[in-house]
Amino acid sequence: MAFTIRAASGVDYAATEEIERDADQLFVDRFEARDWPPPTSADARAAAPGFTLVAVASGTDASGHVLGFVQVLEIAGQAHLEQLSVRPSMGRCGIGGSLIEAAAEEAKRRGHVALTLRTYADVPWNGPFYLRHGFRETEPTTDFELSLLPIEAALGLNAYGRRVQMTRRL
């Protein structure tokens, strides 16, 4: 399927909440999780510092069918890939990789020299996927990066596998 990537606006944020919920079901199923964290609300994502890009099916109007999204937080001078989600029915179509490339380009355009993220090291559509897209495992060193560790613990994410920070130089 052909798609274009653009900045998220208005109605797109409701779609991101739905897409994250559907994509998270893959984790729930894999881990047999009983208490997975809810998706970020549309309002919270829209208000977050940074940017959100959406992949939209080609041939649709500006409020067209959103296939996936990437959210990058800009906090304390860092660009951090907070969320990448694609509709499960559209997986393995190049949407996620294209969103990563677009996010990296936008972060670089905004003056960042690196893009970080936190993920599961051994889940195929996480750690290995990001490795293929230029990310490498790194240690958290900044106050922002270190602040993510207790948040993940509080959400119960550590119970399902090894969590790592990854960084892509821009």
Backbone as a printed PyTorch tensor [residue, N CA C, xyz], in Angstrom:
tensor([[[  0.8470,  -1.1850,   0.0000],
         [  0.0000,   0.0000,   0.0000],
         [  0.8870,   1.2410,   0.0000]],

        [[  0.5250,   2.2060,  -0.8140],
         [  1.2530,   3.4740,  -0.8630],
         [  0.7910,   4.3730,   0.2760]],

        [[  1.7480,   5.1410,   0.8040],
         [  1.4400,   6.0380,   1.9020],
         [  2.3630,   7.2400,   1.8350]],

        [[  1.9330,   8.2840,   2.5190],
         [  2.7630,   9.4770,   2.6770],
         [  2.9360,   9.7420,   4.1690]],

        [[  3.9820,  10.4580,   4.4960],
         [  4.2400,  10.8080,   5.8950],
         [  4.1730,  12.3180,   6.0260]],

        [[  3.4600,  12.7470,   7.0590],
         [  3.3010,  14.1870,   7.3080],
         [  3.1680,  14.4170,   8.7980]],

        [[  3.2410,  15.6870,   9.1930],
         [  3.0500,  16.0510,  10.5960],
         [  1.6090,  15.7540,  11.0090]],

        [[  1.4550,  15.2690,  12.2190],
         [  0.1120,  14.9960,  12.7550],
         [ -0.5980,  16.3110,  13.0330]],

        [[ -1.9100,  16.2720,  12.8850],
         [ -2.7270,  17.4340,  13.2220],
         [ -4.1020,  16.9520,  13.6700]],

        [[ -4.7980,  17.8080,  14.3880],
         [ -6.1830,  17.5980,  14.7940],
         [ -6.6390,  16.1730,  15.0170]],

        [[ -7.4330,  15.6740,  14.0820],
         [ -8.0840,  14.3760,  14.2030],
         [ -7.0820,  13.2160,  14.2110]],

        [[ -5.8730,  13.4430,  13.7210],
         [ -4.8610,  12.3780,  13.6930],
         [ -4.5780,  11.8310,  15.0830]],

        [[ -4.6470,  12.6840,  16.0930],
         [ -4.2750,  12.2470,  17.4410],
         [ -5.2230,  11.1820,  17.9880]],

        [[ -6.4950,  11.2550,  17.6370],
         [ -7.4260,  10.1920,  18.0450],
         [ -7.0280,   8.8730,  17.3920]],

        [[ -6.5930,   8.9310,  16.1490],
         [ -6.1590,   7.7190,  15.4510],
         [ -4.9130,   7.1340,  16.1100]],

        [[ -4.0060,   7.9930,  16.6110],
         [ -2.7950,   7.4580,  17.2320],
         [ -3.1250,   6.6650,  18.4910]],

        [[ -4.1140,   7.1200,  19.2250],
         [ -4.5180,   6.3920,  20.4350],
         [ -5.0500,   5.0080,  20.0640]],

        [[ -5.8790,   4.9580,  19.0440],
         [ -6.4390,   3.6820,  18.5730],
         [ -5.3390,   2.7590,  18.0490]],

        [[ -4.4220,   3.3060,  17.2640],
         [ -3.3440,   2.4990,  16.6840],
         [ -2.4400,   1.9540,  17.7760]],

        [[ -2.0890,   2.7850,  18.7570],
         [ -1.2480,   2.3050,  19.8540],
         [ -1.9400,   1.1770,  20.6140]],

        [[ -3.2250,   1.3170,  20.8700],
         [ -3.9760,   0.2780,  21.5820],
         [ -3.9330,  -1.0370,  20.7870]],

        [[ -4.1870,  -0.9570,  19.4860],
         [ -4.1870,  -2.1600,  18.6500],
         [ -2.7960,  -2.7830,  18.5560]],

        [[ -1.7690,  -1.9470,  18.3900],
         [ -0.4020,  -2.4570,  18.2960],
         [  0.0520,  -3.0650,  19.6210]],

        [[ -0.3570,  -2.4700,  20.7290],
         [  0.0130,  -3.0080,  22.0410],
         [ -0.5730,  -4.3910,  22.2810]],

        [[ -1.6330,  -4.7150,  21.5760],
         [ -2.2210,  -6.0460,  21.7360],
         [ -1.2160,  -7.1350,  21.3460]],

        [[ -0.2850,  -6.8140,  20.4490],
         [  0.7690,  -7.7700,  20.0930],
         [  1.6250,  -8.0980,  21.3120]],

        [[  1.9220,  -7.0950,  22.1410],
         [  2.6860,  -7.3210,  23.3700],
         [  1.8550,  -8.1060,  24.3730]],

        [[  0.6040,  -7.7310,  24.5250],
         [ -0.2810,  -8.4220,  25.4730],
         [ -0.3360,  -9.9080,  25.1230]],

        [[ -0.4980, -10.1950,  23.8380],
         [ -0.5600, -11.5920,  23.4050],
         [  0.7740, -12.3070,  23.6100]],

        [[  1.8680, -11.6780,  23.2260],
         [  3.1900, -12.2930,  23.3430],
         [  3.5390, -12.5880,  24.7990]],

        [[  3.2870, -11.6150,  25.6750],
         [  3.6840, -11.7380,  27.0730],
         [  2.5840, -12.3220,  27.9590]],

        [[  1.4080, -12.5430,  27.3800],
         [  0.2580, -12.9720,  28.1640],
         [  0.0520, -12.0140,  29.3360]],

        [[  0.1750, -10.7410,  29.0290],
         [  0.0850,  -9.6850,  30.0360],
         [ -1.3500,  -9.4910,  30.4920]],

        [[ -1.5120,  -9.3440,  31.7700],
         [ -2.8480,  -9.1130,  32.3270],
         [ -3.1200,  -7.6380,  32.5760]],

        [[ -2.0490,  -6.8630,  32.7220],
         [ -2.2130,  -5.4630,  33.1090],
         [ -1.2640,  -4.5890,  32.3010]],

        [[ -1.5170,  -4.4680,  30.9990],
         [ -0.6690,  -3.6600,  30.1310],
         [ -1.0780,  -2.1920,  30.2550]],

        [[ -0.0980,  -1.2630,  30.2520],
         [ -0.4510,   0.1580,  30.3730],
         [ -1.3490,   0.6200,  29.2230]],

        [[ -2.2540,   1.5320,  29.4920],
         [ -3.1320,   2.0420,  28.4300],
         [ -2.3330,   2.9120,  27.4530]],

        [[ -2.8680,   3.1290,  26.2640],
         [ -2.1830,   4.0070,  25.3100],
         [ -2.2090,   5.4530,  25.7940]],

        [[ -1.2950,   6.2230,  25.2610],
         [ -1.2750,   7.6530,  25.5480],
         [ -2.5400,   8.2680,  24.9660]],

        [[ -3.1940,   9.1100,  25.7390],
         [ -4.4230,   9.7330,  25.2350],
         [ -4.0990,  10.6840,  24.0870]],

        [[ -5.0740,  10.9110,  23.2480],
         [ -4.9130,  11.8310,  22.1200],
         [ -4.5070,  13.2100,  22.6100]],

        [[ -5.1580,  13.6870,  23.6690],
         [ -4.8460,  15.0240,  24.1940],
         [ -3.4250,  15.1030,  24.7450]],

        [[ -2.9950,  14.0670,  25.4650],
         [ -1.6400,  14.0670,  26.0260],
         [ -0.5920,  14.0250,  24.9210]],

        [[ -0.8360,  13.2290,  23.9000],
         [  0.1260,  13.1580,  22.7960],
         [  0.1950,  14.5010,  22.0740]],

        [[ -0.9440,  15.1180,  21.8260],
         [ -0.9620,  16.4060,  21.1220],
         [ -0.2550,  17.4900,  21.9300]],

        [[ -0.3010,  17.4030,  23.2530],
         [  0.2850,  18.4310,  24.1080],
         [  1.7550,  18.1750,  24.4390]],

        [[  2.2550,  17.0100,  24.1230],
         [  3.6250,  16.6530,  24.4840],
         [  4.6420,  17.5070,  23.7340]],

        [[  5.7600,  17.8230,  24.3790],
         [  6.8020,  18.5830,  23.6800],
         [  7.4680,  17.7090,  22.6210]],

        [[  7.6190,  18.2430,  21.4390],
         [  8.2260,  17.4760,  20.3630],
         [  7.3210,  17.4410,  19.1530]],

        [[  7.3120,  16.3040,  18.4590],
         [  6.5080,  16.2010,  17.2430],
         [  6.0010,  14.7820,  17.0290]],

        [[  4.9160,  14.6950,  16.3040],
         [  4.3340,  13.4160,  15.9190],
         [  4.1380,  13.4350,  14.4140]],

        [[  4.6060,  12.3820,  13.7680],
         [  4.4140,  12.2120,  12.3310],
         [  3.4870,  11.0350,  12.1090]],

        [[  2.6650,  11.1240,  11.0750],
         [  1.7470,  10.0380,  10.7470],
         [  1.9940,   9.5620,   9.3230]],

        [[  1.7850,   8.2760,   9.1220],
         [  1.7830,   7.6880,   7.7790],
         [  0.3180,   7.5660,   7.3850]],

        [[ -0.0230,   8.1520,   6.2440],
         [ -1.4090,   8.1960,   5.7850],
         [ -1.5000,   7.4960,   4.4390]],

        [[ -2.5280,   6.6920,   4.2730],
         [ -2.7320,   5.9960,   3.0020],
         [ -2.7980,   7.0100,   1.8690]],

        [[ -2.0240,   6.7710,   0.8200],
         [ -2.0310,   7.6760,  -0.3380],
         [ -3.3970,   7.6800,  -0.9900]],

        [[ -3.7080,   8.8310,  -1.5560],
         [ -4.9950,   8.9530,  -2.2310],
         [ -6.1150,   9.3680,  -1.3050]],

        [[ -5.7950,   9.5830,  -0.0220],
         [ -6.8270,  10.0470,   0.9080],
         [ -6.6200,  11.5300,   1.1410]],

        [[ -7.6350,  12.1750,   1.6370],
         [ -7.5150,  13.6150,   1.8990],
         [ -6.6810,  13.8500,   3.1570]],

        [[ -6.5550,  15.0880,   3.5470],
         [ -5.6990,  15.4540,   4.6810],
         [ -6.0950,  14.7490,   5.9720]],

        [[ -7.3370,  14.3680,   6.1160],
         [ -7.7670,  13.6510,   7.3150],
         [ -7.9000,  12.1620,   7.0150]],

        [[ -7.1070,  11.6890,   6.0490],
         [ -7.1910,  10.3120,   5.5720],
         [ -6.8680,   9.2570,   6.6090]],

        [[ -6.8640,   8.0460,   6.1550],
         [ -6.6890,   6.8680,   6.9890],
         [ -5.2510,   6.7880,   7.4980]],

        [[ -5.0670,   6.9650,   8.8090],
         [ -3.7390,   6.9060,   9.4170],
         [ -3.3560,   5.4450,   9.6120]],

        [[ -2.1920,   5.0820,   9.0770],
         [ -1.7120,   3.6950,   9.1240],
         [ -0.7430,   3.4560,  10.2790]],

        [[ -0.0680,   4.5160,  10.7010],
         [  0.9050,   4.4020,  11.7700],
         [  1.4150,   5.7770,  12.1490]],

        [[  2.2050,   5.8230,  13.2140],
         [  2.7300,   7.1100,  13.6660],
         [  4.0210,   6.9140,  14.4450]],

        [[  4.7560,   7.9990,  14.5640],
         [  5.9320,   8.0500,  15.4240],
         [  5.8400,   9.3360,  16.2240]],

        [[  6.0830,   9.2320,  17.5340],
         [  6.0980,  10.4030,  18.4060],
         [  7.5120,  10.5660,  18.9370]],

        [[  8.0600,  11.7560,  18.7750],
         [  9.3890,  12.0850,  19.2830],
         [  9.2420,  13.1970,  20.3040]],

        [[  9.6940,  12.9260,  21.5180],
         [  9.7040,  13.9420,  22.5700],
         [ 10.9810,  14.7550,  22.4510]],

        [[ 10.8570,  16.0460,  22.6720],
         [ 12.0220,  16.9180,  22.7530],
         [ 12.0510,  17.4650,  24.1780]],

        [[ 12.9610,  16.8990,  24.9690],
         [ 13.0510,  17.2310,  26.3870],
         [ 14.5220,  17.3860,  26.7510]],

        [[ 14.8260,  18.4450,  27.4680],
         [ 16.1880,  18.6920,  27.9620],
         [ 17.2140,  18.6320,  26.8360]],

        [[ 16.8400,  19.1680,  25.6870],
         [ 17.7590,  19.2140,  24.5580],
         [ 17.9460,  17.9000,  23.8280]],

        [[ 17.1510,  16.8990,  24.1460],
         [ 17.2630,  15.5850,  23.5230],
         [ 16.0460,  15.2800,  22.6630]],

        [[ 16.2630,  14.4600,  21.6570],
         [ 15.1660,  13.9080,  20.8520],
         [ 15.0320,  12.4430,  21.2410]],

        [[ 13.8410,  12.0640,  21.6960],
         [ 13.6100,  10.7090,  22.1930],
         [ 12.3840,  10.1170,  21.4990]],

        [[ 12.5900,   9.0230,  20.7920],
         [ 11.4860,   8.3450,  20.1240],
         [ 10.6570,   7.6500,  21.2020]],

        [[  9.5500,   8.2630,  21.5230],
         [  8.6970,   7.7800,  22.6110],
         [  7.7890,   6.6460,  22.1630]],

        [[  7.2790,   6.7290,  20.9340],
         [  6.3250,   5.7190,  20.4850],
         [  6.3760,   5.5850,  18.9750]],

        [[  6.4210,   4.3610,  18.5140],
         [  6.2780,   4.0200,  17.1040],
         [  5.2510,   2.9110,  17.0550]],

        [[  4.1510,   3.1540,  16.3790],
         [  3.1020,   2.1410,  16.2650],
         [  2.5310,   2.1580,  14.8610]],

        [[  2.2640,   0.9520,  14.3710],
         [  1.6560,   0.7680,  13.0520],
         [  0.4690,  -0.1630,  13.2460]],

        [[ -0.5810,   0.0900,  12.4890],
         [ -1.7340,  -0.8210,  12.5650],
         [ -1.2350,  -2.2440,  12.3170]],

        [[ -1.5790,  -3.1940,  13.1850],
         [ -1.0890,  -4.5610,  13.0010],
         [ -1.3930,  -5.1330,  11.6080]],

        [[ -2.4990,  -4.7610,  11.0300],
         [ -2.8430,  -5.2700,   9.6830],
         [ -1.9110,  -4.7130,   8.6100]],

        [[ -1.1410,  -3.6640,   8.9490],
         [ -0.2310,  -3.0280,   7.9920],
         [  1.2360,  -3.3080,   8.3210]],

        [[  1.4800,  -4.2150,   9.2540],
         [  2.8440,  -4.5520,   9.6240],
         [  3.6020,  -5.1690,   8.4620]],

        [[  4.9070,  -4.9830,   8.4820],
         [  5.8130,  -5.5490,   7.4890],
         [  5.5700,  -5.0020,   6.0830]],

        [[  5.1210,  -3.7520,   6.0330],
         [  4.8980,  -3.0680,   4.7480],
         [  5.8460,  -1.8860,   4.5630]],

        [[  6.7960,  -1.7090,   5.4810],
         [  7.7480,  -0.6080,   5.3770],
         [  7.3140,   0.6740,   6.0520]],

        [[  6.1550,   0.6730,   6.6690],
         [  5.6420,   1.8910,   7.2930],
         [  6.4840,   2.2800,   8.5070]],

        [[  6.7600,   1.3280,   9.3850],
         [  7.5470,   1.6260,  10.5840],
         [  8.9240,   2.1580,  10.2390]],

        [[  9.6120,   1.4940,   9.3190],
         [ 10.9380,   1.9500,   8.9120],
         [ 10.9050,   3.3320,   8.2900]],

        [[  9.9020,   3.5920,   7.4890],
         [  9.7650,   4.9110,   6.8680],
         [  9.4910,   5.9840,   7.9130]],

        [[  8.6990,   5.6530,   8.9190],
         [  8.4360,   6.6070,  10.0000],
         [  9.7070,   6.8990,  10.7920]],

        [[ 10.5310,   5.8810,  11.0350],
         [ 11.7980,   6.1060,  11.7320],
         [ 12.6800,   7.0520,  10.9320]],

        [[ 12.7960,   6.8080,   9.6320],
         [ 13.6430,   7.6600,   8.7900],
         [ 13.1310,   9.1050,   8.7860]],

        [[ 11.8310,   9.2700,   8.6920],
         [ 11.2500,  10.6180,   8.6970],
         [ 11.4810,  11.3000,  10.0460]],

        [[ 11.3470,  10.5470,  11.1350],
         [ 11.5780,  11.1110,  12.4670],
         [ 13.0400,  11.5150,  12.6350]],

        [[ 13.9510,  10.6810,  12.1530],
         [ 15.3800,  10.9990,  12.2500],
         [ 15.6950,  12.2700,  11.4520]],

        [[ 15.1330,  12.3780,  10.2700],
         [ 15.3590,  13.5730,   9.4540],
         [ 14.7970,  14.8220,  10.1240]],

        [[ 13.6010,  14.7160,  10.6990],
         [ 13.0000,  15.8670,  11.3620],
         [ 13.7980,  16.2520,  12.6080]],

        [[ 14.2310,  15.2650,  13.3720],
         [ 15.0320,  15.5600,  14.5640],
         [ 16.3430,  16.2460,  14.1680]],

        [[ 16.9670,  15.7760,  13.1140],
         [ 18.2020,  16.4000,  12.6390],
         [ 17.9360,  17.8260,  12.1660]],

        [[ 16.8310,  18.0080,  11.4370],
         [ 16.4610,  19.3400,  10.9610],
         [ 16.2720,  20.2990,  12.1280]],

        [[ 15.8060,  19.7800,  13.2600],
         [ 15.5810,  20.5970,  14.4590],
         [ 16.8510,  20.7840,  15.2820]],

        [[ 17.9720,  20.2760,  14.7910],
         [ 19.2490,  20.5090,  15.4440],
         [ 19.7490,  19.4230,  16.3730]],

        [[ 19.0630,  18.3050,  16.4240],
         [ 19.5020,  17.2070,  17.2960],
         [ 20.5920,  16.3920,  16.6020]],

        [[ 21.4810,  15.8180,  17.3990],
         [ 22.5710,  15.0110,  16.8560],
         [ 22.3500,  13.5190,  17.0960]],

        [[ 21.3240,  13.1940,  17.8730],
         [ 21.0240,  11.7930,  18.1730],
         [ 19.5330,  11.6440,  18.4550]],

        [[ 19.0770,  10.4140,  18.2820],
         [ 17.6970,  10.0500,  18.5850],
         [ 17.7800,   8.8240,  19.4870]],

        [[ 17.1790,   8.9050,  20.6780],
         [ 17.2100,   7.7870,  21.6120],
         [ 15.8300,   7.1370,  21.6830]],

        [[ 15.7920,   5.9510,  22.2780],
         [ 14.5360,   5.2660,  22.5550],
         [ 14.7860,   4.2290,  23.6300]],

        [[ 13.7180,   3.7130,  24.2000],
         [ 13.7610,   2.5940,  25.1470],
         [ 12.8690,   1.5060,  24.5750]],

        [[ 13.3210,   0.2450,  24.6720],
         [ 12.5790,  -0.8310,  24.0450],
         [ 12.9360,  -2.1720,  24.6640]],

        [[ 12.2440,  -3.2130,  24.2110],
         [ 12.5810,  -4.5800,  24.5960],
         [ 13.6940,  -5.0760,  23.6830]],

        [[ 14.7710,  -5.5480,  24.2920],
         [ 15.9440,  -5.9640,  23.5250],
         [ 15.6630,  -7.1650,  22.6310]],

        [[ 14.8260,  -8.0750,  23.0860],
         [ 14.7090,  -9.3620,  22.4050],
         [ 13.3800,  -9.6210,  21.7070]],

        [[ 12.5260,  -8.6380,  21.6470],
         [ 11.2720,  -8.7830,  20.9060],
         [ 11.5820,  -8.4350,  19.4430]],

        [[ 11.2900,  -9.3300,  18.4950],
         [ 11.7110,  -9.1190,  17.0960],
         [ 11.3200,  -7.7730,  16.4970]],

        [[ 10.1390,  -7.2720,  16.8300],
         [  9.7210,  -5.9930,  16.2530],
         [ 10.1620,  -4.8160,  17.1300]],

        [[ 11.0670,  -5.0680,  18.0540],
         [ 11.6540,  -4.0150,  18.8920],
         [ 13.1630,  -3.9840,  18.6770]],

        [[ 13.9500,  -4.4780,  19.6230],
         [ 15.4010,  -4.3710,  19.5510],
         [ 15.9970,  -4.7170,  18.1910]],

        [[ 15.7540,  -5.9100,  17.6640],
         [ 16.3290,  -6.2620,  16.3570],
         [ 15.8590,  -5.3370,  15.2240]],

        [[ 14.6160,  -4.9130,  15.2790],
         [ 14.0900,  -3.9840,  14.2680],
         [ 14.8540,  -2.6660,  14.3090]],

        [[ 15.0340,  -2.1140,  15.5070],
         [ 15.7320,  -0.8390,  15.6260],
         [ 17.2070,  -0.9620,  15.2480]],

        [[ 17.8340,  -2.1000,  15.5440],
         [ 19.2120,  -2.3270,  15.1000],
         [ 19.3220,  -2.2090,  13.5820]],

        [[ 18.3650,  -2.7870,  12.8970],
         [ 18.3680,  -2.7190,  11.4210],
         [ 18.1940,  -1.2920,  10.9120]],

        [[ 17.6920,  -0.4100,  11.7650],
         [ 17.4540,   0.9780,  11.3630],
         [ 18.4590,   1.9470,  11.9970]],

        [[ 19.6360,   1.4410,  12.3240],
         [ 20.7350,   2.3060,  12.7240],
         [ 20.8700,   2.6220,  14.1950]],

        [[ 20.0440,   2.0510,  15.0370],
         [ 20.1490,   2.2670,  16.4780],
         [ 21.1220,   1.2480,  17.0760]],

        [[ 21.8180,   1.6550,  18.1330],
         [ 22.7290,   0.7750,  18.8580],
         [ 22.4340,   0.8910,  20.3430]],

        [[ 22.6450,  -0.2110,  21.0760],
         [ 22.4300,  -0.1760,  22.5210],
         [ 23.4120,   0.7860,  23.1600]],

        [[ 22.9050,   1.6130,  24.0610],
         [ 23.7150,   2.5710,  24.8030],
         [ 23.2530,   2.5700,  26.2530]],

        [[ 24.0360,   3.1630,  27.0950],
         [ 23.6710,   3.2900,  28.5090],
         [ 23.0280,   4.6480,  28.7460]],

        [[ 21.9810,   4.7080,  29.5620],
         [ 21.4120,   6.0050,  29.9240],
         [ 22.4260,   6.8010,  30.7430]],

        [[ 22.5990,   8.0710,  30.3740],
         [ 23.5640,   8.8990,  31.1010],
         [ 22.9870,  10.2450,  31.5190]],

        [[ 22.0450,  10.7730,  30.7630],
         [ 21.5070,  12.0940,  31.0930],
         [ 20.4000,  11.9610,  32.1330]],

        [[ 20.0790,  13.0680,  32.7740],
         [ 18.9890,  13.0490,  33.7580],
         [ 17.6910,  12.5690,  33.1090]],

        [[ 17.4140,  13.0330,  31.8850],
         [ 16.1890,  12.6020,  31.2060],
         [ 16.1960,  11.0970,  30.9760]],

        [[ 17.2860,  10.5790,  30.4270],
         [ 17.3580,   9.1310,  30.1520],
         [ 17.2060,   8.3230,  31.4280]],

        [[ 17.8890,   8.7380,  32.4800],
         [ 17.8150,   8.0200,  33.7570],
         [ 16.4180,   8.1070,  34.3630]],

        [[ 15.6870,   9.1890,  34.0820],
         [ 14.3320,   9.3430,  34.6350],
         [ 13.3540,   8.3460,  34.0390]],

        [[ 13.6860,   7.7800,  32.8870],
         [ 12.7860,   6.8260,  32.2380],
         [ 12.7870,   5.4620,  32.9250]],

        [[ 13.8760,   5.1170,  33.5910],
         [ 13.9870,   3.7920,  34.2060],
         [ 12.9370,   3.5460,  35.2910]],

        [[ 12.7530,   4.4530,  36.2530],
         [ 11.7070,   4.1990,  37.2600],
         [ 10.2930,   4.2770,  36.6850]],

        [[ 10.1080,   5.0300,  35.6150],
         [  8.7860,   5.0880,  34.9760],
         [  8.4580,   3.7240,  34.3790]],

        [[  9.4190,   3.1200,  33.6680],
         [  9.1980,   1.7890,  33.1010],
         [  8.9250,   0.7630,  34.1930]],

        [[  9.6770,   0.8770,  35.2920],
         [  9.4740,  -0.0520,  36.4050],
         [  8.0730,   0.1080,  36.9860]],

        [[  7.6320,   1.3520,  37.1760],
         [  6.3070,   1.6050,  37.7410],
         [  5.1970,   1.0940,  36.8290]],

        [[  5.4320,   1.1420,  35.5260],
         [  4.4400,   0.6340,  34.5690],
         [  4.4550,  -0.8910,  34.4710]],

        [[  5.4330,  -1.5190,  35.0910],
         [  5.5270,  -2.9740,  35.0640],
         [  6.1570,  -3.5300,  33.7990]],

        [[  6.7830,  -2.6930,  32.9970],
         [  7.3350,  -3.1480,  31.7170],
         [  8.5070,  -4.1100,  31.8910]],

        [[  9.2650,  -3.9710,  32.9770],
         [ 10.4430,  -4.8130,  33.1900],
         [ 10.0850,  -6.2830,  33.4120]],

        [[  8.8540,  -6.5510,  33.7690],
         [  8.4390,  -7.9290,  34.0400],
         [  8.4250,  -8.7970,  32.7830]],

        [[  8.4790,  -8.1820,  31.6050],
         [  8.2910,  -8.9350,  30.3690],
         [  9.5550,  -9.1330,  29.5410]],

        [[ 10.6890,  -8.6740,  30.0560],
         [ 11.9250,  -8.8770,  29.3130],
         [ 12.8910,  -7.7350,  29.5140]],

        [[ 14.0770,  -7.9430,  28.9670],
         [ 15.1560,  -6.9680,  29.1270],
         [ 14.8520,  -5.6990,  28.3520]],

        [[ 14.8630,  -4.5850,  29.0700],
         [ 14.6470,  -3.2620,  28.4750],
         [ 16.0100,  -2.6130,  28.2360]],

        [[ 16.1500,  -1.9340,  27.1140],
         [ 17.4080,  -1.2770,  26.7860],
         [ 17.1460,   0.1080,  26.2250]],

        [[ 18.1710,   0.9310,  26.3580],
         [ 18.1740,   2.2020,  25.6390],
         [ 18.9300,   1.9700,  24.3410]],

        [[ 18.4600,   2.6090,  23.2810],
         [ 19.1510,   2.5540,  22.0000],
         [ 19.2780,   3.9790,  21.4840]],

        [[ 20.3560,   4.2250,  20.7410],
         [ 20.6270,   5.5520,  20.2180],
         [ 21.0270,   5.4410,  18.7550]],

        [[ 20.5210,   6.3690,  17.9860],
         [ 20.9260,   6.5020,  16.5870],
         [ 21.5440,   7.8780,  16.4220]],

        [[ 22.7780,   7.9000,  15.9720],
         [ 23.4410,   9.1710,  15.6770],
         [ 22.8320,   9.7410,  14.3980]],

        [[ 22.6180,  11.0520,  14.4110],
         [ 22.0070,  11.6870,  13.2540],
         [ 23.0670,  12.3700,  12.4380]]])
